[in-house]
Amino acid sequence: MNDMVILFVILITIAALLLGFFVLVQNPKGGGLSGNIAGFSTQFMGVKQTSDVLERGTWIFGAVVAVLCLFSVFFIQGGSTSTESQRAKEASALTVPAQVPATSTPSLPAPPAPAQPTK
């Protein structure tokens, strides 16, 4: 595996874990654990912005995960583009047999009727 791919996997994993942390700490109603982290009540470094920090962190790490996933495609070798080009080469090398016009098959004679018993 390429070193860049390993780096992207590690960065995406860390960003996804942090994103999960920020999402789970928030309460959908706005209160949540954000007011109880380490006894800060609703103050974070002297300013009432814990919920803002959590919301920004959610958006930032969501964007980081998305950007890292998009950029990691450029570093993965043997992706779908190489297999598609190989398939196109193989398909162009194949020859398609010419179609023969359909001919009508002659009708077969009807089978003989069963013999009638004589009296």
CYANA upper distance limits for C-alpha pairs under 8 A (distance plus 0.5 A):
  1 MET  CA      5 VAL  CA      7.39
  1 MET  CA      6 ILE  CA      7.69
  2 ASN  CA      6 ILE  CA      7.05
  2 ASN  CA     76 ILE  CA      8.17
  3 ASP  CA      7 LEU  CA      6.72
  4 MET  CA      8 PHE  CA      6.66
  4 MET  CA     75 PHE  CA      7.05
  5 VAL  CA      9 VAL  CA      6.64
  5 VAL  CA     72 SER  CA      7.30
  5 VAL  CA     75 PHE  CA      6.76
  5 VAL  CA     76 ILE  CA      6.80
  6 ILE  CA     10 ILE  CA      6.72
  7 LEU  CA     11 LEU  CA      6.66
  8 PHE  CA     12 ILE  CA      6.43
  8 PHE  CA     68 LEU  CA      7.27
  8 PHE  CA     69 CYS  CA      8.43
  8 PHE  CA     72 SER  CA      6.71
  9 VAL  CA     13 THR  CA      6.55
 10 ILE  CA     14 ILE  CA      6.72
 11 LEU  CA     15 ALA  CA      6.59
 11 LEU  CA     68 LEU  CA      8.21
 12 ILE  CA     16 ALA  CA      6.43
 12 ILE  CA     64 VAL  CA      8.42
 12 ILE  CA     65 VAL  CA      6.16
 12 ILE  CA     68 LEU  CA      6.87
 12 ILE  CA     69 CYS  CA      7.72
 13 THR  CA     17 LEU  CA      6.65
 14 ILE  CA     18 LEU  CA      6.75
 15 ALA  CA     19 LEU  CA      6.50
 15 ALA  CA     61 PHE  CA      6.34
 15 ALA  CA     62 GLY  CA      8.41
 15 ALA  CA     64 VAL  CA      7.31
 15 ALA  CA     65 VAL  CA      6.50
 16 ALA  CA     20 GLY  CA      6.60
 16 ALA  CA     61 PHE  CA      7.71
 16 ALA  CA     62 GLY  CA      8.18
 16 ALA  CA     65 VAL  CA      6.89
 17 LEU  CA     21 PHE  CA      6.74
 18 LEU  CA     22 PHE  CA      6.75
 18 LEU  CA     61 PHE  CA      7.51
 19 LEU  CA     23 VAL  CA      6.66
 19 LEU  CA     57 GLY  CA      7.89
 19 LEU  CA     58 THR  CA      6.21
 19 LEU  CA     61 PHE  CA      5.84
 19 LEU  CA     62 GLY  CA      6.85
 20 GLY  CA     24 LEU  CA      6.53
 21 PHE  CA     25 VAL  CA      6.59
 22 PHE  CA     26 GLN  CA      7.04
 22 PHE  CA     54 LEU  CA      6.36
 22 PHE  CA     55 GLU  CA      8.20
 22 PHE  CA     57 GLY  CA      7.01
 22 PHE  CA     58 THR  CA      6.12
 23 VAL  CA     54 LEU  CA      8.43
 23 VAL  CA     58 THR  CA      6.86
 25 VAL  CA     32 GLY  CA      7.20
 25 VAL  CA     33 LEU  CA      6.10
 25 VAL  CA     34 SER  CA      6.93
 25 VAL  CA     54 LEU  CA      8.41
 26 GLN  CA     30 GLY  CA      7.45
 26 GLN  CA     31 GLY  CA      7.77
 26 GLN  CA     32 GLY  CA      5.78
 26 GLN  CA     33 LEU  CA      6.84
 26 GLN  CA     34 SER  CA      6.77
 26 GLN  CA     51 SER  CA      8.13
 26 GLN  CA     54 LEU  CA      7.53
 27 ASN  CA     31 GLY  CA      6.00
 27 ASN  CA     32 GLY  CA      4.45
 27 ASN  CA     33 LEU  CA      7.45
 27 ASN  CA     34 SER  CA      8.39
 28 PRO  CA     32 GLY  CA      8.01
 30 GLY  CA     51 SER  CA      7.84
 31 GLY  CA     35 GLY  CA      7.30
 31 GLY  CA     51 SER  CA      8.41
 33 LEU  CA     37 ILE  CA      6.85
 34 SER  CA     41 SER  CA      8.42
 34 SER  CA     42 THR  CA      7.75
 34 SER  CA     50 THR  CA      6.50
 34 SER  CA     51 SER  CA      6.56
 34 SER  CA     54 LEU  CA      8.10
 35 GLY  CA     39 GLY  CA      8.24
 35 GLY  CA     40 PHE  CA      7.16
 35 GLY  CA     41 SER  CA      5.04
 35 GLY  CA     42 THR  CA      5.14
 35 GLY  CA     43 GLN  CA      8.15
 35 GLY  CA     50 THR  CA      7.57
 35 GLY  CA     51 SER  CA      8.48
 36 ASN  CA     40 PHE  CA      6.76
 36 ASN  CA     41 SER  CA      5.75
 36 ASN  CA     42 THR  CA      7.97
 37 ILE  CA     41 SER  CA      7.66
 40 PHE  CA     44 PHE  CA      6.57
 42 THR  CA     48 LYS  CA      6.01
 42 THR  CA     49 GLN  CA      7.69
 42 THR  CA     50 THR  CA      6.78
 43 GLN  CA     47 VAL  CA      5.56
 43 GLN  CA     48 LYS  CA      4.81
 43 GLN  CA     49 GLN  CA      6.92
 43 GLN  CA     50 THR  CA      6.93
 44 PHE  CA     48 LYS  CA      6.54
 44 PHE  CA     49 GLN  CA      6.65
 44 PHE  CA     50 THR  CA      6.11
 49 GLN  CA     53 VAL  CA      6.61
 50 THR  CA     54 LEU  CA      6.72
 51 SER  CA     55 GLU  CA      6.58
 52 ASP  CA     56 ARG  CA      6.52
 53 VAL  CA     57 GLY  CA      6.43
 54 LEU  CA     58 THR  CA      6.64
 55 GLU  CA     59 TRP  CA      6.90
 56 ARG  CA     60 ILE  CA      6.46
 57 GLY  CA     61 PHE  CA      6.44
 58 THR  CA     62 GLY  CA      6.45
 59 TRP  CA     63 ALA  CA      6.62
 60 ILE  CA     64 VAL  CA      6.62
 61 PHE  CA     65 VAL  CA      6.58
 62 GLY  CA     66 ALA  CA      6.79
 63 ALA  CA     67 VAL  CA      6.54
 64 VAL  CA     68 LEU  CA      6.48
 65 VAL  CA     69 CYS  CA      6.59
 66 ALA  CA     70 LEU  CA      6.76
 67 VAL  CA     71 PHE  CA      6.61
 68 LEU  CA     72 SER  CA      6.38
 69 CYS  CA     73 VAL  CA      7.39
 70 LEU  CA     74 PHE  CA      8.41
 71 PHE  CA     75 PHE  CA      7.96
 72 SER  CA     76 ILE  CA      6.99
 73 VAL  CA     79 GLY  CA      8.43
 78 GLY  CA     82 SER  CA      6.40
 78 GLY  CA     83 THR  CA      7.75
 79 GLY  CA     83 THR  CA      7.46
 80 SER  CA     84 GLU  CA      6.51
 81 THR  CA     85 SER  CA      6.76
 82 SER  CA     86 GLN  CA      6.72
 83 THR  CA     87 ARG  CA      6.58
 84 GLU  CA     88 ALA  CA      6.66
 85 SER  CA     89 LYS  CA      6.77
 86 GLN  CA     90 GLU  CA      6.72
 87 ARG  CA     91 ALA  CA      6.50
 88 ALA  CA     92 SER  CA      6.66
 89 LYS  CA     93 ALA  CA      6.77
 90 GLU  CA     94 LEU  CA      7.02
